Amino acid sequence: KTYGCRLQIQYKEKEVHERVCKFRPYICPYIECDHKLAFGSVVDHVSSAHREECRRSDGPEITASMILIGMYFGGDGAWSPRVITCFGKTFFDVALTRDKWLHHWVWLLGEEEEA
């Protein structure tokens, strides 16, 4: 209900429904942010709450580069997500370092079967 779903279901069906409901809460793709948001609020949240760090890319070709050297690479940290709009979908380019490992992925704002 908090995020807009008006469907009334039995309690035993709640967990299954919450995994697929388009009104389920989405976690902000910025690793260091713990906000939970409705589907339609994610891009606005990232663009406003993280506007200093947020980058946007529109189109099917995205070019990005990172140079990680020395002490900086040795520390743990997170990059602000890049909002990517292409093919009629919204994606977030996300990266972080932990224990000298770089983790990088693309997160789709949408349903699991679309991914």
C-alpha positions as MATLAB code, in Angstrom:
seq = 'KTYGCRLQIQYKEKEVHERVCKFRPYICPYIECDHKLAFGSVVDHVSSAHREECRRSDGPEITASMILIGMYFGGDGAWSPRVITCFGKTFFDVALTRDKWLHHWVWLLGEEEEA';
ca = [
       0.000    0.000    0.000;
       2.807    2.407    0.810;
       3.978    2.425   -2.817;
       0.601    2.551   -4.573;
      -0.702   -1.028   -4.897;
      -4.432   -1.232   -4.278;
      -4.808   -5.000   -4.753;
      -6.381   -6.847   -1.834;
      -5.018  -10.364   -1.383;
      -4.860  -12.991    1.326;
      -1.922  -12.694    3.676;
      -0.497  -16.063    2.544;
      -0.166  -14.651   -1.016;
       1.501  -11.412    0.107;
       5.143  -12.524   -0.224;
       4.716  -13.899   -3.761;
       2.760  -10.825   -4.850;
       5.356   -8.407   -3.451;
       8.103   -9.970   -5.594;
       6.248   -9.244   -8.851;
       4.046   -6.233   -8.086;
       4.913   -3.171  -10.194;
       4.304   -1.086   -7.069;
       6.856   -2.967   -4.962;
       9.554   -0.819   -3.365;
      12.752   -0.374   -5.359;
      16.018    0.241   -3.558;
      17.965    3.272   -4.723;
      20.714    2.049   -7.094;
      23.277    4.267   -5.327;
      24.961    1.700   -3.058;
      25.409    4.094   -0.143;
      21.734    5.170   -0.123;
      19.115    3.101    1.675;
      15.973    4.797    0.340;
      13.151    2.590   -0.888;
      11.062    4.151   -3.630;
       8.076    3.520   -5.861;
       8.935    2.493   -9.447;
       8.089    5.923  -10.874;
      10.192    7.768   -8.297;
      13.582    6.078   -8.730;
      14.968    8.238  -11.575;
      13.738   11.468   -9.962;
      15.290   10.446   -6.640;
      18.676    9.609   -8.177;
      18.636   12.800  -10.267;
      17.808   15.021   -7.278;
      19.163   13.360   -4.123;
      22.416   12.393   -5.864;
      22.528   15.194   -8.440;
      26.110   16.158   -7.590;
      27.309   12.702   -8.578;
      24.590   11.564  -11.009;
      25.427   11.212  -14.704;
      22.965   10.660  -17.532;
      23.381    8.941  -20.871;
      20.746    8.653  -23.559;
      21.051    6.360  -26.550;
      22.116    2.819  -27.405;
      25.882    3.456  -27.252;
      27.496    4.312  -23.933;
      31.194    4.950  -23.468;
      32.719    5.097  -20.016;
      36.167    4.706  -18.571;
      37.738    4.443  -15.137;
      41.317    4.721  -14.053;
      41.951    3.119  -10.685;
      45.477    3.378   -9.347;
      47.381    3.509   -6.118;
      45.749    4.133   -2.778;
      42.370    5.009   -4.267;
      41.935    1.560   -5.728;
      42.858   -0.007   -2.409;
      39.965    1.675   -0.606;
      36.346    0.680   -0.521;
      33.946    3.005   -2.273;
      30.936    3.308   -4.543;
      30.377    5.216   -7.753;
      27.170    7.104   -8.213;
      24.929    5.385  -10.718;
      24.762    6.592  -14.295;
      21.156    6.813  -15.511;
      20.997    5.252  -18.983;
      17.905    5.567  -21.151;
      17.805    3.450  -24.299;
      15.567    0.949  -26.078;
      12.596    2.414  -24.207;
      14.015    1.283  -20.849;
      15.901    2.852  -17.967;
      19.121    1.293  -16.700;
      21.629    2.236  -14.007;
      25.360    1.671  -14.454;
      26.659    0.876  -10.954;
      30.141    0.123   -9.589;
      31.923   -0.260   -6.279;
      35.227   -1.460   -4.888;
      35.540   -3.839   -1.957;
      38.774   -5.419   -0.753;
      40.637   -4.346   -3.919;
      37.982   -5.911   -6.182;
      36.020   -3.839   -8.655;
      32.359   -4.858   -8.947;
      30.455   -3.399  -11.897;
      26.954   -4.157  -13.166;
      23.992   -2.747  -15.053;
      20.674   -2.610  -13.189;
      17.359   -2.559  -15.094;
      14.512   -0.518  -13.689;
      11.790   -2.998  -14.513;
      10.564   -6.512  -14.155;
      12.775   -9.579  -13.788;
      11.486  -11.155  -17.017;
      12.491   -8.003  -18.945;
      16.093   -8.419  -17.847;
];
